[in-house]
Amino acid sequence: MKLDRITLREIRMPLVHPFETSFGLTTVRRMVLVEVESQGAVGWGEVAANELPRYNEEWTDSAWLLIRDMLGPQLLGQSFETAGDVGELSSGVRGHRMTRGALEAAVWDLEARARDTPLWRHIGGSRTSLDCGVSIGIQQTVGELLDKIDVELAAGYKRIKIKIKPGWDVDVVAEVRKRFPSIELMADANSAYSLADIDHLKQLDDFGLMMIEQPLAHDDIIDHAQLQPQLDTPICLDESILSAHNAEQAIRLGACRIINIKLSRVGGFAEAKRLHDVTQKHDIPVWCGGMLEAGIGRAHNIALSTLENFRLPGDVSASQRYWTRDIIEPEVTAPNGQITPPSSPGIGFAVDLDYVNHLAVREETLS
């Protein structure tokens, strides 16, 4: 396979509701879309990087430059057998997995479309009904948080994740558990704590949480291995797990009992599948995390979530929770908190190119 051209578009989409984590507040998403073409077939990817390098080292502008000036020209000049080879072709770039992963995901979509098969089946998925959870950001008041949880439970979502940080944690979780004593509940710390907070974090054991996600440093495994035996609550690692090798290390050290696999964070489907297989071998359940993706990224996450070991509800929820209008047709829906993988080829959704072009603030084609 050879790519004939790669088109980059930056779009800007305001969120329906501002989303706050320990990293900060997001109101508008700037996203780079990647369209690849080979012999008339096209595929789409979406760079999930944030507007600023807070989650990892990447951000919107770095992704644009890296694809335009290095990865794009490199990939256009290469022949490869399958989409799974794309990650290896870009392996000379250290890090920047979200950018590399968007290119790889676009080629997976292209390849699945060319073979007239749904992407989720093309990657080896088997789950035909996906339980969905939601992620709720930090609110101005606990009352607002409780009201939002009410809305999501009424929509049928199977798991509630709330963001926490120092000053918005134990007391807030206590109020949520008091109002909703039996829901599947987890807390996401986004690396906001250290080992000095062990006694404080132990208080979360009182609330029967499914997990606490990434409580310690974004690049840490060893300190999490010290923390996990002191908690009854399972630790779920997110930012620390960039590869199947990282997962092997974390499991061997006892640093977690659950892992969140983000397609973008690990650099695309090839590595995500390897990571999935490692967790399955060790009986560590996984789920699919989100990065406030628009429809293209959301569709790729749906495909990933069909792999067998995605046993826990992920963050892949309906488009309308984030956008007044999404960039795919039809938009993602989750009736009763469940998503059915699409039956159409590739990602299974049509990209609304007219709307994409309306949202685009810049565009560039490499050929």
Contacts in CASP RR format, 6 or more apart in sequence:
PFRMAT RR
TARGET T0000
AUTHOR 0000-0000-0000
METHOD contacts of the structure
MODEL  1
MKLDRITLREIRMPLVHPFETSFGLTTVRRMVLVEVESQGAVGWGEVAAN
ELPRYNEEWTDSAWLLIRDMLGPQLLGQSFETAGDVGELSSGVRGHRMTR
GALEAAVWDLEARARDTPLWRHIGGSRTSLDCGVSIGIQQTVGELLDKID
VELAAGYKRIKIKIKPGWDVDVVAEVRKRFPSIELMADANSAYSLADIDH
LKQLDDFGLMMIEQPLAHDDIIDHAQLQPQLDTPICLDESILSAHNAEQA
IRLGACRIINIKLSRVGGFAEAKRLHDVTQKHDIPVWCGGMLEAGIGRAH
NIALSTLENFRLPGDVSASQRYWTRDIIEPEVTAPNGQITPPSSPGIGFA
VDLDYVNHLAVREETLS
1 38 0 8 1.000
1 79 0 8 1.000
1 80 0 8 1.000
1 81 0 8 1.000
1 82 0 8 1.000
1 107 0 8 1.000
1 111 0 8 1.000
2 38 0 8 1.000
2 76 0 8 1.000
2 77 0 8 1.000
2 78 0 8 1.000
2 79 0 8 1.000
2 80 0 8 1.000
3 36 0 8 1.000
3 37 0 8 1.000
3 38 0 8 1.000
3 75 0 8 1.000
3 76 0 8 1.000
3 77 0 8 1.000
3 107 0 8 1.000
4 37 0 8 1.000
4 38 0 8 1.000
4 39 0 8 1.000
4 40 0 8 1.000
4 76 0 8 1.000
4 367 0 8 1.000
5 36 0 8 1.000
5 37 0 8 1.000
5 76 0 8 1.000
5 365 0 8 1.000
5 366 0 8 1.000
5 367 0 8 1.000
6 34 0 8 1.000
6 35 0 8 1.000
6 36 0 8 1.000
6 37 0 8 1.000
6 67 0 8 1.000
6 72 0 8 1.000
6 75 0 8 1.000
6 76 0 8 1.000
6 103 0 8 1.000
6 365 0 8 1.000
6 366 0 8 1.000
6 367 0 8 1.000
7 34 0 8 1.000
7 35 0 8 1.000
7 37 0 8 1.000
7 363 0 8 1.000
7 364 0 8 1.000
7 365 0 8 1.000
7 366 0 8 1.000
8 32 0 8 1.000
8 33 0 8 1.000
8 34 0 8 1.000
8 35 0 8 1.000
8 64 0 8 1.000
8 67 0 8 1.000
8 68 0 8 1.000
8 362 0 8 1.000
8 363 0 8 1.000
8 364 0 8 1.000
8 365 0 8 1.000
8 366 0 8 1.000
9 32 0 8 1.000
9 33 0 8 1.000
9 35 0 8 1.000
9 356 0 8 1.000
9 357 0 8 1.000
9 360 0 8 1.000
9 362 0 8 1.000
9 363 0 8 1.000
10 30 0 8 1.000
10 31 0 8 1.000
10 32 0 8 1.000
10 33 0 8 1.000
10 60 0 8 1.000
10 64 0 8 1.000
10 360 0 8 1.000
10 361 0 8 1.000
10 362 0 8 1.000
10 363 0 8 1.000
11 30 0 8 1.000
11 31 0 8 1.000
11 33 0 8 1.000
11 294 0 8 1.000
11 327 0 8 1.000
11 356 0 8 1.000
11 359 0 8 1.000
11 360 0 8 1.000
11 361 0 8 1.000
12 28 0 8 1.000
12 29 0 8 1.000
12 30 0 8 1.000
12 31 0 8 1.000
12 359 0 8 1.000
12 361 0 8 1.000
13 28 0 8 1.000
13 29 0 8 1.000
13 31 0 8 1.000
13 294 0 8 1.000
13 323 0 8 1.000
13 327 0 8 1.000
13 359 0 8 1.000
14 27 0 8 1.000
14 28 0 8 1.000
14 29 0 8 1.000
14 324 0 8 1.000
15 26 0 8 1.000
15 27 0 8 1.000
15 28 0 8 1.000
15 29 0 8 1.000
15 292 0 8 1.000
15 322 0 8 1.000
15 323 0 8 1.000
16 320 0 8 1.000
16 321 0 8 1.000
16 322 0 8 1.000
16 323 0 8 1.000
16 324 0 8 1.000
18 25 0 8 1.000
18 26 0 8 1.000
18 27 0 8 1.000
19 25 0 8 1.000
19 26 0 8 1.000
19 27 0 8 1.000
19 137 0 8 1.000
19 292 0 8 1.000
20 26 0 8 1.000
20 137 0 8 1.000
20 138 0 8 1.000
20 139 0 8 1.000
20 163 0 8 1.000
21 137 0 8 1.000
21 138 0 8 1.000
21 163 0 8 1.000
21 165 0 8 1.000
21 188 0 8 1.000
21 190 0 8 1.000
22 138 0 8 1.000
22 163 0 8 1.000
22 164 0 8 1.000
22 165 0 8 1.000
22 189 0 8 1.000
22 190 0 8 1.000
22 191 0 8 1.000
22 192 0 8 1.000
23 50 0 8 1.000
23 54 0 8 1.000
23 55 0 8 1.000
23 190 0 8 1.000
24 54 0 8 1.000
26 50 0 8 1.000
26 51 0 8 1.000
26 292 0 8 1.000
28 51 0 8 1.000
29 51 0 8 1.000
29 292 0 8 1.000
29 294 0 8 1.000
30 51 0 8 1.000
30 60 0 8 1.000
31 46 0 8 1.000
31 47 0 8 1.000
31 48 0 8 1.000
31 60 0 8 1.000
31 293 0 8 1.000
31 294 0 8 1.000
32 46 0 8 1.000
32 47 0 8 1.000
32 49 0 8 1.000
32 60 0 8 1.000
32 63 0 8 1.000
32 64 0 8 1.000
32 67 0 8 1.000
32 99 0 8 1.000
32 102 0 8 1.000
33 44 0 8 1.000
33 45 0 8 1.000
33 46 0 8 1.000
33 47 0 8 1.000
33 296 0 8 1.000
33 327 0 8 1.000
33 356 0 8 1.000
34 44 0 8 1.000
34 45 0 8 1.000
34 46 0 8 1.000
34 47 0 8 1.000
34 67 0 8 1.000
34 102 0 8 1.000
34 103 0 8 1.000
34 106 0 8 1.000
35 42 0 8 1.000
35 43 0 8 1.000
35 44 0 8 1.000
35 45 0 8 1.000
35 106 0 8 1.000
36 42 0 8 1.000
36 43 0 8 1.000
36 44 0 8 1.000
36 103 0 8 1.000
36 106 0 8 1.000
36 107 0 8 1.000
36 110 0 8 1.000
37 43 0 8 1.000
37 110 0 8 1.000
38 110 0 8 1.000
38 114 0 8 1.000
41 110 0 8 1.000
41 113 0 8 1.000
41 114 0 8 1.000
42 110 0 8 1.000
42 113 0 8 1.000
43 106 0 8 1.000
43 107 0 8 1.000
43 109 0 8 1.000
43 110 0 8 1.000
43 113 0 8 1.000
43 346 0 8 1.000
43 347 0 8 1.000
44 106 0 8 1.000
44 109 0 8 1.000
44 296 0 8 1.000
44 347 0 8 1.000
44 351 0 8 1.000
45 102 0 8 1.000
45 103 0 8 1.000
45 105 0 8 1.000
45 106 0 8 1.000
45 109 0 8 1.000
45 296 0 8 1.000
45 297 0 8 1.000
45 300 0 8 1.000
46 102 0 8 1.000
46 105 0 8 1.000
46 293 0 8 1.000
46 294 0 8 1.000
46 295 0 8 1.000
46 296 0 8 1.000
46 297 0 8 1.000
46 300 0 8 1.000
47 58 0 8 1.000
47 60 0 8 1.000
47 63 0 8 1.000
47 98 0 8 1.000
47 99 0 8 1.000
47 102 0 8 1.000
47 264 0 8 1.000
48 98 0 8 1.000
48 102 0 8 1.000
48 262 0 8 1.000
48 264 0 8 1.000
48 290 0 8 1.000
48 291 0 8 1.000
48 292 0 8 1.000
48 293 0 8 1.000
48 297 0 8 1.000
49 55 0 8 1.000
49 56 0 8 1.000
49 58 0 8 1.000
49 59 0 8 1.000
49 60 0 8 1.000
49 62 0 8 1.000
49 63 0 8 1.000
49 98 0 8 1.000
49 99 0 8 1.000
49 264 0 8 1.000
49 291 0 8 1.000
50 58 0 8 1.000
50 59 0 8 1.000
50 60 0 8 1.000
50 291 0 8 1.000
51 59 0 8 1.000
51 60 0 8 1.000
52 59 0 8 1.000
53 59 0 8 1.000
53 62 0 8 1.000
55 218 0 8 1.000
55 239 0 8 1.000
55 291 0 8 1.000
56 97 0 8 1.000
56 98 0 8 1.000
56 218 0 8 1.000
56 239 0 8 1.000
56 265 0 8 1.000
57 95 0 8 1.000
57 96 0 8 1.000
58 96 0 8 1.000
58 97 0 8 1.000
58 98 0 8 1.000
58 99 0 8 1.000
62 96 0 8 1.000
62 99 0 8 1.000
63 96 0 8 1.000
63 98 0 8 1.000
63 99 0 8 1.000
63 102 0 8 1.000
64 362 0 8 1.000
66 93 0 8 1.000
66 96 0 8 1.000
66 99 0 8 1.000
67 99 0 8 1.000
67 102 0 8 1.000
67 103 0 8 1.000
68 364 0 8 1.000
68 366 0 8 1.000
70 93 0 8 1.000
71 90 0 8 1.000
71 93 0 8 1.000
71 99 0 8 1.000
71 100 0 8 1.000
71 103 0 8 1.000
72 103 0 8 1.000
72 366 0 8 1.000
73 366 0 8 1.000
74 89 0 8 1.000
74 90 0 8 1.000
75 86 0 8 1.000
75 89 0 8 1.000
75 90 0 8 1.000
75 103 0 8 1.000
76 366 0 8 1.000
76 367 0 8 1.000
78 89 0 8 1.000
80 86 0 8 1.000
80 89 0 8 1.000
82 111 0 8 1.000
83 104 0 8 1.000
83 107 0 8 1.000
83 108 0 8 1.000
83 110 0 8 1.000
83 111 0 8 1.000
83 269 0 8 1.000
83 270 0 8 1.000
84 104 0 8 1.000
84 107 0 8 1.000
84 108 0 8 1.000
84 269 0 8 1.000
84 270 0 8 1.000
86 103 0 8 1.000
86 104 0 8 1.000
86 107 0 8 1.000
86 270 0 8 1.000
87 100 0 8 1.000
87 101 0 8 1.000
87 104 0 8 1.000
87 267 0 8 1.000
87 268 0 8 1.000
87 270 0 8 1.000
87 271 0 8 1.000
90 100 0 8 1.000
90 103 0 8 1.000
90 104 0 8 1.000
93 100 0 8 1.000
95 242 0 8 1.000
97 242 0 8 1.000
97 264 0 8 1.000
97 265 0 8 1.000
97 266 0 8 1.000
97 267 0 8 1.000
97 268 0 8 1.000
97 271 0 8 1.000
98 264 0 8 1.000
98 265 0 8 1.000
98 267 0 8 1.000
98 291 0 8 1.000
100 267 0 8 1.000
100 268 0 8 1.000
101 263 0 8 1.000
101 264 0 8 1.000
101 267 0 8 1.000
101 268 0 8 1.000
102 264 0 8 1.000
104 267 0 8 1.000
104 268 0 8 1.000
104 269 0 8 1.000
104 270 0 8 1.000
105 263 0 8 1.000
105 268 0 8 1.000
105 269 0 8 1.000
105 297 0 8 1.000
105 300 0 8 1.000
108 119 0 8 1.000
108 122 0 8 1.000
108 123 0 8 1.000
108 268 0 8 1.000
108 269 0 8 1.000
108 300 0 8 1.000
109 119 0 8 1.000
109 300 0 8 1.000
109 346 0 8 1.000
109 347 0 8 1.000
111 122 0 8 1.000
112 118 0 8 1.000
112 119 0 8 1.000
112 122 0 8 1.000
112 345 0 8 1.000
112 346 0 8 1.000
112 347 0 8 1.000
113 345 0 8 1.000
113 346 0 8 1.000
115 122 0 8 1.000
115 345 0 8 1.000
116 345 0 8 1.000
117 345 0 8 1.000
117 346 0 8 1.000
118 303 0 8 1.000
118 341 0 8 1.000
118 342 0 8 1.000
118 343 0 8 1.000
118 344 0 8 1.000
118 345 0 8 1.000
118 346 0 8 1.000
118 348 0 8 1.000
119 299 0 8 1.000
119 300 0 8 1.000
119 303 0 8 1.000
119 345 0 8 1.000
119 346 0 8 1.000
119 347 0 8 1.000
119 348 0 8 1.000
120 302 0 8 1.000
120 303 0 8 1.000
120 304 0 8 1.000
120 306 0 8 1.000
120 341 0 8 1.000
120 342 0 8 1.000
122 346 0 8 1.000
123 269 0 8 1.000
123 273 0 8 1.000
123 303 0 8 1.000
123 304 0 8 1.000
123 306 0 8 1.000
123 307 0 8 1.000
124 306 0 8 1.000
124 307 0 8 1.000
125 303 0 8 1.000
125 306 0 8 1.000
125 307 0 8 1.000
125 308 0 8 1.000
126 306 0 8 1.000
126 307 0 8 1.000
126 308 0 8 1.000
127 305 0 8 1.000
127 306 0 8 1.000
127 307 0 8 1.000
127 308 0 8 1.000
127 310 0 8 1.000
127 341 0 8 1.000
128 306 0 8 1.000
128 340 0 8 1.000
128 341 0 8 1.000
129 338 0 8 1.000
129 339 0 8 1.000
129 340 0 8 1.000
130 302 0 8 1.000
130 305 0 8 1.000
130 306 0 8 1.000
130 310 0 8 1.000
130 314 0 8 1.000
130 316 0 8 1.000
130 338 0 8 1.000
130 339 0 8 1.000
130 340 0 8 1.000
130 341 0 8 1.000
131 158 0 8 1.000
131 159 0 8 1.000
131 313 0 8 1.000
131 314 0 8 1.000
131 337 0 8 1.000
131 338 0 8 1.000
132 157 0 8 1.000
132 158 0 8 1.000
132 159 0 8 1.000
132 313 0 8 1.000
132 314 0 8 1.000
132 315 0 8 1.000
132 316 0 8 1.000
132 317 0 8 1.000
132 318 0 8 1.000
132 334 0 8 1.000
132 337 0 8 1.000
132 338 0 8 1.000
132 339 0 8 1.000
133 152 0 8 1.000
133 157 0 8 1.000
133 158 0 8 1.000
133 159 0 8 1.000
133 160 0 8 1.000
133 161 0 8 1.000
133 313 0 8 1.000
133 314 0 8 1.000
133 315 0 8 1.000
133 316 0 8 1.000
133 317 0 8 1.000
133 337 0 8 1.000
134 152 0 8 1.000
134 157 0 8 1.000
134 159 0 8 1.000
134 160 0 8 1.000
134 161 0 8 1.000
134 315 0 8 1.000
134 317 0 8 1.000
134 321 0 8 1.000
135 161 0 8 1.000
135 163 0 8 1.000
135 188 0 8 1.000
135 290 0 8 1.000
135 315 0 8 1.000
136 145 0 8 1.000
136 148 0 8 1.000
136 149 0 8 1.000
136 152 0 8 1.000
136 160 0 8 1.000
136 161 0 8 1.000
136 162 0 8 1.000
136 163 0 8 1.000
137 162 0 8 1.000
137 163 0 8 1.000
138 163 0 8 1.000
138 164 0 8 1.000
138 165 0 8 1.000
138 168 0 8 1.000
139 145 0 8 1.000
139 148 0 8 1.000
142 171 0 8 1.000
142 172 0 8 1.000
142 175 0 8 1.000
142 176 0 8 1.000
143 175 0 8 1.000
145 162 0 8 1.000
145 172 0 8 1.000
145 175 0 8 1.000
145 176 0 8 1.000
146 175 0 8 1.000
146 176 0 8 1.000
146 179 0 8 1.000
149 160 0 8 1.000
149 162 0 8 1.000
149 176 0 8 1.000
149 179 0 8 1.000
149 180 0 8 1.000
149 183 0 8 1.000
152 160 0 8 1.000
153 160 0 8 1.000
153 180 0 8 1.000
153 183 0 8 1.000
155 318 0 8 1.000
155 334 0 8 1.000
155 337 0 8 1.000
156 334 0 8 1.000
156 336 0 8 1.000
156 337 0 8 1.000
157 313 0 8 1.000
157 317 0 8 1.000
157 334 0 8 1.000
157 337 0 8 1.000
158 184 0 8 1.000
158 313 0 8 1.000
158 337 0 8 1.000
158 338 0 8 1.000
159 183 0 8 1.000
159 184 0 8 1.000
159 185 0 8 1.000
159 186 0 8 1.000
159 210 0 8 1.000
159 312 0 8 1.000
159 313 0 8 1.000
159 314 0 8 1.000
160 176 0 8 1.000
160 180 0 8 1.000
160 183 0 8 1.000
160 184 0 8 1.000
160 185 0 8 1.000
160 186 0 8 1.000
161 185 0 8 1.000
161 186 0 8 1.000
161 187 0 8 1.000
161 188 0 8 1.000
161 213 0 8 1.000
161 315 0 8 1.000
162 172 0 8 1.000
162 173 0 8 1.000
162 176 0 8 1.000
162 185 0 8 1.000
162 186 0 8 1.000
162 187 0 8 1.000
162 188 0 8 1.000
163 187 0 8 1.000
163 188 0 8 1.000
163 190 0 8 1.000
164 172 0 8 1.000
164 173 0 8 1.000
164 187 0 8 1.000
164 188 0 8 1.000
164 189 0 8 1.000
164 192 0 8 1.000
165 189 0 8 1.000
165 190 0 8 1.000
165 192 0 8 1.000
166 192 0 8 1.000
166 193 0 8 1.000
166 197 0 8 1.000
169 187 0 8 1.000
169 189 0 8 1.000
169 200 0 8 1.000
169 204 0 8 1.000
170 200 0 8 1.000
170 203 0 8 1.000
170 204 0 8 1.000
173 185 0 8 1.000
173 187 0 8 1.000
173 204 0 8 1.000
173 207 0 8 1.000
173 209 0 8 1.000
174 206 0 8 1.000
174 207 0 8 1.000
176 185 0 8 1.000
177 185 0 8 1.000
177 207 0 8 1.000
177 208 0 8 1.000
184 210 0 8 1.000
184 313 0 8 1.000
185 207 0 8 1.000
185 208 0 8 1.000
185 209 0 8 1.000
185 210 0 8 1.000
186 209 0 8 1.000
186 210 0 8 1.000
186 211 0 8 1.000
186 212 0 8 1.000
186 213 0 8 1.000
186 236 0 8 1.000
187 204 0 8 1.000
187 209 0 8 1.000
187 211 0 8 1.000
187 212 0 8 1.000
187 213 0 8 1.000
188 212 0 8 1.000
188 213 0 8 1.000
188 214 0 8 1.000
188 238 0 8 1.000
189 212 0 8 1.000
189 213 0 8 1.000
189 214 0 8 1.000
189 215 0 8 1.000
190 213 0 8 1.000
190 214 0 8 1.000
190 239 0 8 1.000
191 214 0 8 1.000
191 215 0 8 1.000
191 216 0 8 1.000
191 217 0 8 1.000
191 218 0 8 1.000
191 239 0 8 1.000
192 215 0 8 1.000
193 200 0 8 1.000
193 201 0 8 1.000
193 215 0 8 1.000
193 216 0 8 1.000
194 216 0 8 1.000
194 217 0 8 1.000
194 223 0 8 1.000
195 216 0 8 1.000
195 223 0 8 1.000
195 226 0 8 1.000
195 227 0 8 1.000
197 215 0 8 1.000
198 227 0 8 1.000
198 230 0 8 1.000
201 212 0 8 1.000
201 215 0 8 1.000
201 227 0 8 1.000
201 231 0 8 1.000
202 230 0 8 1.000
202 231 0 8 1.000
204 212 0 8 1.000
204 231 0 8 1.000
204 233 0 8 1.000
205 231 0 8 1.000
205 232 0 8 1.000
205 233 0 8 1.000
208 233 0 8 1.000
209 233 0 8 1.000
210 234 0 8 1.000
210 258 0 8 1.000
210 312 0 8 1.000
211 233 0 8 1.000
211 234 0 8 1.000
211 235 0 8 1.000
211 236 0 8 1.000
211 257 0 8 1.000
211 258 0 8 1.000
212 231 0 8 1.000
212 233 0 8 1.000
212 234 0 8 1.000
212 235 0 8 1.000
212 236 0 8 1.000
213 235 0 8 1.000
213 236 0 8 1.000
213 237 0 8 1.000
213 238 0 8 1.000
213 260 0 8 1.000
214 236 0 8 1.000
214 237 0 8 1.000
214 238 0 8 1.000
214 239 0 8 1.000
214 240 0 8 1.000
214 260 0 8 1.000
215 224 0 8 1.000
215 227 0 8 1.000
215 235 0 8 1.000
216 223 0 8 1.000
216 224 0 8 1.000
216 227 0 8 1.000
217 223 0 8 1.000
217 240 0 8 1.000
218 239 0 8 1.000
218 240 0 8 1.000
219 239 0 8 1.000
219 240 0 8 1.000
220 240 0 8 1.000
221 237 0 8 1.000
221 240 0 8 1.000
221 246 0 8 1.000
221 249 0 8 1.000
221 250 0 8 1.000
221 253 0 8 1.000
221 255 0 8 1.000
222 253 0 8 1.000
222 255 0 8 1.000
224 235 0 8 1.000
224 237 0 8 1.000
224 240 0 8 1.000
224 250 0 8 1.000
224 255 0 8 1.000
224 256 0 8 1.000
225 250 0 8 1.000
225 253 0 8 1.000
225 254 0 8 1.000
225 255 0 8 1.000
227 235 0 8 1.000
228 234 0 8 1.000
228 235 0 8 1.000
228 254 0 8 1.000
228 255 0 8 1.000
228 256 0 8 1.000
228 257 0 8 1.000
229 254 0 8 1.000
234 256 0 8 1.000
234 257 0 8 1.000
234 258 0 8 1.000
235 255 0 8 1.000
235 256 0 8 1.000
235 257 0 8 1.000
235 258 0 8 1.000
236 256 0 8 1.000
236 257 0 8 1.000
236 258 0 8 1.000
236 259 0 8 1.000
236 260 0 8 1.000
237 250 0 8 1.000
237 255 0 8 1.000
237 256 0 8 1.000
237 258 0 8 1.000
237 259 0 8 1.000
237 260 0 8 1.000
238 259 0 8 1.000
238 260 0 8 1.000
238 262 0 8 1.000
238 265 0 8 1.000
238 289 0 8 1.000
239 265 0 8 1.000
240 246 0 8 1.000
240 250 0 8 1.000
240 255 0 8 1.000
241 247 0 8 1.000
241 250 0 8 1.000
241 259 0 8 1.000
241 260 0 8 1.000
241 261 0 8 1.000
241 265 0 8 1.000
241 266 0 8 1.000
241 275 0 8 1.000
242 265 0 8 1.000
242 266 0 8 1.000
243 266 0 8 1.000
243 271 0 8 1.000
243 274 0 8 1.000
243 275 0 8 1.000
244 271 0 8 1.000
244 274 0 8 1.000
244 275 0 8 1.000
244 277 0 8 1.000
244 278 0 8 1.000
247 259 0 8 1.000
247 275 0 8 1.000
247 278 0 8 1.000
247 279 0 8 1.000
247 284 0 8 1.000
248 278 0 8 1.000
249 255 0 8 1.000
250 256 0 8 1.000
250 259 0 8 1.000
251 278 0 8 1.000
251 279 0 8 1.000
251 282 0 8 1.000
251 284 0 8 1.000
256 284 0 8 1.000
257 284 0 8 1.000
258 284 0 8 1.000
258 285 0 8 1.000
258 286 0 8 1.000
258 287 0 8 1.000
258 312 0 8 1.000
259 275 0 8 1.000
259 279 0 8 1.000
259 284 0 8 1.000
259 285 0 8 1.000
259 286 0 8 1.000
260 286 0 8 1.000
260 287 0 8 1.000
260 288 0 8 1.000
260 289 0 8 1.000
261 272 0 8 1.000
261 275 0 8 1.000
261 276 0 8 1.000
261 279 0 8 1.000
261 286 0 8 1.000
261 287 0 8 1.000
261 288 0 8 1.000
261 289 0 8 1.000
261 304 0 8 1.000
261 310 0 8 1.000
262 288 0 8 1.000
262 289 0 8 1.000
262 290 0 8 1.000
262 291 0 8 1.000
263 269 0 8 1.000
263 272 0 8 1.000
263 288 0 8 1.000
263 297 0 8 1.000
263 300 0 8 1.000
263 301 0 8 1.000
263 304 0 8 1.000
264 291 0 8 1.000
264 293 0 8 1.000
264 297 0 8 1.000
265 291 0 8 1.000
266 272 0 8 1.000
266 275 0 8 1.000
269 300 0 8 1.000
269 303 0 8 1.000
269 304 0 8 1.000
272 304 0 8 1.000
273 307 0 8 1.000
275 286 0 8 1.000
276 286 0 8 1.000
276 307 0 8 1.000
276 308 0 8 1.000
276 309 0 8 1.000
276 310 0 8 1.000
279 285 0 8 1.000
279 286 0 8 1.000
279 309 0 8 1.000
280 308 0 8 1.000
280 309 0 8 1.000
285 309 0 8 1.000
285 311 0 8 1.000
285 312 0 8 1.000
286 309 0 8 1.000
286 310 0 8 1.000
286 311 0 8 1.000
286 312 0 8 1.000
287 305 0 8 1.000
287 310 0 8 1.000
287 311 0 8 1.000
287 312 0 8 1.000
287 313 0 8 1.000
287 314 0 8 1.000
287 315 0 8 1.000
288 301 0 8 1.000
288 304 0 8 1.000
288 305 0 8 1.000
288 310 0 8 1.000
288 314 0 8 1.000
288 315 0 8 1.000
288 316 0 8 1.000
289 301 0 8 1.000
289 314 0 8 1.000
289 315 0 8 1.000
289 316 0 8 1.000
290 301 0 8 1.000
290 314 0 8 1.000
290 315 0 8 1.000
290 316 0 8 1.000
292 322 0 8 1.000
293 300 0 8 1.000
293 301 0 8 1.000
294 322 0 8 1.000
294 323 0 8 1.000
294 326 0 8 1.000
294 327 0 8 1.000
294 328 0 8 1.000
295 319 0 8 1.000
295 326 0 8 1.000
295 327 0 8 1.000
295 328 0 8 1.000
295 331 0 8 1.000
295 332 0 8 1.000
295 349 0 8 1.000
296 327 0 8 1.000
296 328 0 8 1.000
296 347 0 8 1.000
296 349 0 8 1.000
296 351 0 8 1.000
298 316 0 8 1.000
298 319 0 8 1.000
298 326 0 8 1.000
298 328 0 8 1.000
298 332 0 8 1.000
299 328 0 8 1.000
299 332 0 8 1.000
299 342 0 8 1.000
299 347 0 8 1.000
299 348 0 8 1.000
299 349 0 8 1.000
300 347 0 8 1.000
301 315 0 8 1.000
301 316 0 8 1.000
302 316 0 8 1.000
302 332 0 8 1.000
302 339 0 8 1.000
302 341 0 8 1.000
302 342 0 8 1.000
303 341 0 8 1.000
303 347 0 8 1.000
304 310 0 8 1.000
305 314 0 8 1.000
305 316 0 8 1.000
305 339 0 8 1.000
306 341 0 8 1.000
316 332 0 8 1.000
316 339 0 8 1.000
317 332 0 8 1.000
317 334 0 8 1.000
317 337 0 8 1.000
318 331 0 8 1.000
318 332 0 8 1.000
318 333 0 8 1.000
318 334 0 8 1.000
319 326 0 8 1.000
319 328 0 8 1.000
319 331 0 8 1.000
319 332 0 8 1.000
319 333 0 8 1.000
320 331 0 8 1.000
320 333 0 8 1.000
323 331 0 8 1.000
325 331 0 8 1.000
325 355 0 8 1.000
326 332 0 8 1.000
326 352 0 8 1.000
327 351 0 8 1.000
327 352 0 8 1.000
327 355 0 8 1.000
327 356 0 8 1.000
327 359 0 8 1.000
328 347 0 8 1.000
328 349 0 8 1.000
328 350 0 8 1.000
328 351 0 8 1.000
328 352 0 8 1.000
329 349 0 8 1.000
329 350 0 8 1.000
329 351 0 8 1.000
329 352 0 8 1.000
330 349 0 8 1.000
332 339 0 8 1.000
332 349 0 8 1.000
333 339 0 8 1.000
342 348 0 8 1.000
342 349 0 8 1.000
357 363 0 8 1.000
END
